[in-house]
Amino acid sequence: MDQSRDLIARRRNVVPPAVAQFAGDATAERAEGAIIIDSDGREVIDFAGGIGVMNVGHSDPTVVEAICQQARKLQHACIHVATYEPYVALCEKLVDMFPHGDQTRAMLVNSGAEAVENAIKIARQATGRPAVICFTESFHGRTLLATSLTSKVGYKAGCGPFAPEIYRTDYPNLFRDGSRLDVEEFSERALDSFRRFLVNTVRQADVAAVILECIQGEGGFVQAPASWLRGLRELCDEHGIILIFDEVQAGFCRTGKWASYQHSGVTPDLSTWAKSMGGGLPISAVIGKASVMDQAAVGTLGGTYGGNPVSCAAALATIRRMEELDLNTRAEQVGQRIRQRFLELATRCPQVADVRGLGAMQAIEMYEDDSRTRPATSLVHTVIQDCLSKGVLVIHAGSHGNILRVLCPLVITDEQLDQGLDILCHSIMECSGQTESSPA
Ligand SMILES: Cc1ncc(COP(=O)(O)O)c(C=O)c1O
């Protein structure tokens, strides 16, 4: 543990604590597939995927080769200065994969937050309206506009004043708000509440865009009902509001489809992408209807590094590899295996209040007791530490940090997955004080 301990001490000496550590004192020296080797040479099963970035797996040889080849050829030109093929090829691929209407456009930047910023700028220019509606428990990044759109107050402490003309309403969370209702009834009630919001909180004619995750990532893998998404689409059409789906965490095979919105059959006007698209290199995209994207004035979008050639090459190779490996099918299999274990755990551990997710995006929500009034924040923290000491890297989610989520590389083998789940489930039983004679 010496090398890891030294590295963490050096980090603390120079990096401010606000750059948080979500998985205890984990370190990473190198990685392959679903395994990270830490600074002491210890193998750790990766259930975090660098927060949902490594769907294609660490160090995939074809992705690494594409990065090296491109780096030898052209590392940077800036798309505002000279046009290079990988940028155009990636946009062609994205437009082909994710049609948003008769004609689709795509543009590239560097991070999820930047994609969100650009999508909002496009929506405002296309509508000539200022207001943006977002949701409770949503996460859209850490730039000032993205932080303003983000719900969790812990990510915002002391960072204001926030961007104006942001209006937040309740995300349709069936587990929290509608357990006793049938899903259709719940959707209708949530849509009614949204209609009232457009009258009593922000004038519909002032609203440029509604932005949401179809399944919330940082919020704890809460999924909006398909009927609610369809109703929201109709409301946006009726009032000329741009519908933006943030696919940054859920996109690129995580849920068993290329886009999480494909589960509902609802297509947005604009969408934002990052994380697993680049196979570990920083790259993000805004994809959208040409009729909306083309309204943005020349010079208002982009940036020096946006769609860097090396990142574009990584993204193209990553997508090709995801297709070859059929990672959407694999996500279904991985998700079923995780879900089965979590459901079984829930029968033995009363602190597990909910098991939920879509495809390989699976989570459990934990409370101190049956009343569901006391989120099990410190218990989840203890489980994360315990798992790390036993060789599994896992992270939390949710406003209270009482949700454990799995975002493992989708190339994880069944053996690695089972081993990781054995450790995680056993740790949850042990740390929550349930007697456990042998690993779950
Ligand atoms: C849904 C969603 N949107 C946006 C972001 C911000 O992405 P980035 O951290 O790359 O800026 C995240 C990051 O977790 C996310 O989950």
The ligand as an SDF file (V2000), in Angstrom:
LIG
                    3D

 16 16  0  0  0  0  0  0  0  0999 V2000
  -25.8400   13.3890  -17.4900 C   0  0  0  0  0  0  0  0  0  0  0  0
  -24.5590   14.1570  -17.4040 C   0  0  0  0  0  0  0  0  0  0  0  0
  -24.4450   15.3210  -18.0580 N   0  0  0  0  0  0  0  0  0  0  0  0
  -23.3160   16.0420  -18.0250 C   0  0  0  0  0  0  0  0  0  0  0  0
  -22.2330   15.6230  -17.2840 C   0  0  0  0  0  0  0  0  0  0  0  0
  -20.9880   16.4530  -17.2450 C   0  0  0  0  0  0  0  0  0  0  0  0
  -19.9810   15.8080  -17.9700 O   0  0  0  0  0  0  0  0  0  0  0  0
  -18.4570   16.2730  -17.7600 P   0  0  0  0  0  0  0  0  0  0  0  0
  -18.0640   15.8520  -16.4070 O   0  0  0  0  0  0  0  0  0  0  0  0
  -17.7330   15.5480  -18.8690 O   0  0  0  0  0  0  0  0  0  0  0  0
  -18.4360   17.7490  -17.9500 O   0  0  0  0  0  0  0  0  0  0  0  0
  -22.3080   14.4060  -16.5910 C   0  0  0  0  0  0  0  0  0  0  0  0
  -21.1620   13.9260  -15.7970 C   0  0  0  0  0  0  0  0  0  0  0  0
  -21.2490   13.0580  -14.9590 O   0  0  0  0  0  0  0  0  0  0  0  0
  -23.5010   13.6520  -16.6460 C   0  0  0  0  0  0  0  0  0  0  0  0
  -23.6230   12.5100  -15.9730 O   0  0  0  0  0  0  0  0  0  0  0  0
  1  2  1  0
  2  3  1  0
  2 15  2  0
  3  4  2  0
  4  5  1  0
  5  6  1  0
  5 12  2  0
  6  7  1  0
  7  8  1  0
  8  9  2  0
  8 10  1  0
  8 11  1  0
 12 13  1  0
 12 15  1  0
 13 14  2  0
 15 16  1  0
M  END
$$$$
